[in-house]
Amino acid sequence: MRILFAVFLLITSFLDLSTANASPIISGISTNEINIDTNFRGADILLFGAKGYTGNIVIAVRGPKKNFMITKKERFLGIWHNGERIKVKDLYSYYSLFSTFSDNAASAEILSMLELGKSNLKFNFSGEATDSKKNDFQIQLIDKFEKSKLYPTTSKIDFLDETLFKVMLHFPKNISRGIYTVEIYLINEDNLTSFQSIPIYVNQVGLSARILDFAYQESFLYGIITVILALVVGWLANYLFIRFIGK
């Protein structure tokens, strides 16, 4: 990664002013592919770039959208139990944000329009619920994602000088496979000056990938095999216990 970034610095150092002005943002990443196997412990990808125009840079990394079921914990007679449930459709399974804004000092309108910031993400709830309950469910789900490192806190963008910047994108071990997008926004005086999008492909490889594909493609057969394996393992454990320990 350091060599790649050094090459980028060398190239950009030879760009004349007219080239820089012609391209509001020049960017690249160290790799656009992540392979998940049984030994996967997370991945780091270097994003680097240069801006040719005045303005603030915001970088949003969004994972593939999924549906989520949120269950509210309720207490009755001192016992916690699963209470009301609500479904959220088409929500990002991963979301991280990097910014040069001081305390997100941009208009609420443009941040909401571009879904920049966790509070500006669109939550599509299915079913009927009051606004206050939806807000509670939203806070609960975001808190869960933050604890699992799928929605990390907003980070600052490192600048080497007035134009050159770099960001280390971290993907935890519990990410989902699919297509992730790295979106780079150049915002000047609450106007979107430039935008770039870079895809990152997260693939599952090895035996775990084959098992997962089989579970999706042959769900009924997979369920039967799972039940049979559970019965066999249970019977074998019981037999070994009686044979060697029960006596």
Protein Blocks (a to p, Z undefined) as FASTA:
>chain_A
ZZmmmmmmmmmmmpcfklmmmpmbacddfbfcdcddfklgbjadddddddfbecdddddd
ddddddddddddddeehiacdddddddehiafbdcdddfbehhiacfklmmmnopajklp
ccddedjddfklmmmmmmmmmmmmmmnopaccddddddfblmbccddddddfkbcedddd
ddddddeehiafbdcddddddddehjllmmmmmmmmmmmlmmmmmmmmmmmmmmmmmmmm
mmmmmZZ
